[in-house]
Amino acid sequence: MGRIAVLDQQTIDKIAAGEVVERPASVVKELVENAVDAEATQVTVEIREGGIGYIRITDNGSGMEKEDIPLAFLRHSTSKIRSVEDLAGVTSLGFRGEALSSICAVSMVELITKTRTELLGSRCCLEGGVQKSLEETGAPDGTTLIIRNLFYNTPARKKFLKTEMTEAAAVHELMTHLALSHPEISFKVIINGQMKLQTAGNGSLKDVIYHIYGRDIAMRLLSVEREEGPLKISGFIGKPEISRGNRNYENYFVNGRYVKSRVIAKGIEDGYKTFMMQHRYPFVCLNIRMDGTMLDVNVHPTKMELRFSSQNLVYNTIQSVIKETLAGKELIPEVTIGKETKSSERKPVLQPQTSDPGAGRSSHGLTQKTSEPVPEPPAPPEQDLAWFMAEMRKRVEERHRQEQQVLKEDNGYQAGREPKPSKPQSEPEQLTLFDGKLLAKEAVIRHEIIGQLFDTYWLVQYQDKLYIIDQHAAHEKVLYERLMKDLRERTFQSQLLSPPIVLNLSMQEDQLFLKYRQNFIDMGFEIEEFGERSYAVRAVPSHLSGIAEQGILMELLDSLSEITANVSSDSLLDKVASMSCKAAVKGNHRMSAMEAKALIAELLTLENPYNCPHGRPTIISMTKYELEKKFKRIV
């Protein structure tokens, strides 16, 4: 008797459902993506009992015709593709044709749909994949799907679901991703009768970010816009100060689809490198558009994973656009003292009733003002005003002197000589006397170094702010950038060691050293063989003489084992950066004011002077306004 049997269709559908429908959020994902593909501009998601007992999804999309309804619930029936060749250029969110058949195989489904050209809609009911009824009914344009009793006929699957609160949270997180990837669609999410998410659908991504993440994050965003070859990247990235301890705030979408990609994640995090502390992750919301032929989304049934035909292009473009966006911005975090309520967390202010009888009156005769009062900035100090007027007089006098000089030169030409070519008239320069940038070159002359605090921090006054510079972090950054510059320009210098440092290596360590030996030489190390698996370090880079210790060099060598791919000299320097602190000026070290000025002057030359190689801030600031609040000069 044969042991191999062909499974019946119902069993096949239940097995297939296990690949697509893992939890209520899986159902919502598939159905909302179908609504997006149907060109809906409004989508409402309502769930109860975490989506296990009830899911209702309503959209105003194109709807389905009555004769297509029975086909829609069959496996591998789809309107998105017709042949395998279509997979190469698929742009819709769904295309497998498995969603509806998988969902109806493990639940009770009610479908109400109507196209814009029909007078009446259709209503279809199914249980466990079996159609129970199909009839005409009155309905608005679009589609409504109601899913009841998920996994009612597969109790083993239902047993592995989380609590109702956890499943509801998964649905909410899914909908935030869909709202971020489609700001042109108005989404509503109702959980147990309460509105949990609502977006306007006006196409503004920043508005969606505000509604989901709040004002604090929305105020600390940098716009990104880049088109490079077949790639187009747009969206927002957060300033490094709003970093998180996990990757939950890394949102990126490829052709409108929320995905997870190690290539994209590495490009994002490497772009933030040195702008952010280690083991911290940024906030990003990036839309990446590319030709469908460049990627394969048909990797996993949930379509959360994808493959790129040109991973290097994707990585390099993302990494460079983020680094370039952050570079050139003054990213000095501003700190406040005490535990006062943040502006975004202030409660509504109740004010006495106005003369307008209908202006938001409450039952207590008070009006509720929800807009936050903005404090007036303090008046500029008199010395700033005096300096400003003196600077303006100097500029006027200088301009007059230049005009007189030009006139004198023109009158001095003798007859017969060629007329002096006129200089192209330039646009008037923008006055930037109060741009507030501490590290702008024109601001250096106005720095006032107050002194050193705790033999570690330098206090600098500039305009109406107090800046606090960590001498160790600043010096560490300067050393790292010197080394990087020397490597790029091949101008490094070596410092001889007497006596040399002898390293005795194990077989594994020896193989590791031989692999990266040329990289060490490129940086200015001089290393000679000194016996079997022994090496004499005779010179180190002059900027990093502080690492000339056997233990530190062995630690550097050990850290290279974490690098699995082919390493470049720049990648090796990332490891050396963690060692550069050994050579940097430490805290609790008294520097002279001249040394501090030289350190600040060198910071001016760096592309990113605001963070040390590990991402720690080198500079923080505090406003005069904040100090005056603490001393009750401003109430």
Secondary structure as UniProt FT lines:
FT   HELIX           9..20
FT   HELIX           24..37
FT   TURN            38..39
FT   STRAND          42..48
FT   HELIX           49..51
FT   STRAND          54..59
FT   HELIX           66..68
FT   HELIX           69..72
FT   TURN            75..76
FT   HELIX           84..89
FT   HELIX           99..105
FT   STRAND          108..114
FT   TURN            116..117
FT   STRAND          121..127
FT   TURN            128..129
FT   STRAND          130..137
FT   STRAND          142..148
FT   TURN            150..153
FT   HELIX           155..158
FT   TURN            159..160
FT   HELIX           164..181
FT   TURN            183..184
FT   STRAND          186..191
FT   TURN            192..193
FT   STRAND          194..198
FT   HELIX           205..213
FT   HELIX           215..218
FT   TURN            219..220
FT   STRAND          221..228
FT   TURN            229..230
FT   STRAND          231..238
FT   HELIX           240..242
FT   HELIX           247..249
FT   STRAND          250..254
FT   TURN            255..256
FT   STRAND          257..258
FT   HELIX           262..271
FT   TURN            274..275
FT   TURN            278..279
FT   STRAND          284..289
FT   HELIX           292..294
FT   STRAND          295..296
FT   TURN            298..299
FT   TURN            301..302
FT   STRAND          307..308
FT   HELIX           311..326
FT   TURN            327..328
FT   HELIX           343..345
FT   STRAND          349..352
FT   TURN            357..358
FT   TURN            363..364
FT   STRAND          366..369
FT   HELIX           382..411
FT   TURN            415..416
FT   TURN            433..434
FT   TURN            438..439
FT   HELIX           441..446
FT   STRAND          448..453
FT   TURN            454..456
FT   STRAND          457..462
FT   TURN            463..464
FT   STRAND          465..470
FT   HELIX           471..489
FT   STRAND          494..504
FT   HELIX           507..523
FT   STRAND          526..529
FT   TURN            532..533
FT   STRAND          534..541
FT   HELIX           542..547
FT   HELIX           550..559
FT   HELIX           560..562
FT   HELIX           569..580
FT   TURN            581..583
FT   HELIX           593..603
FT   TURN            604..605
FT   TURN            609..610
FT   TURN            613..614
FT   STRAND          619..623
FT   HELIX           624..630
FT   TURN            631..632
//
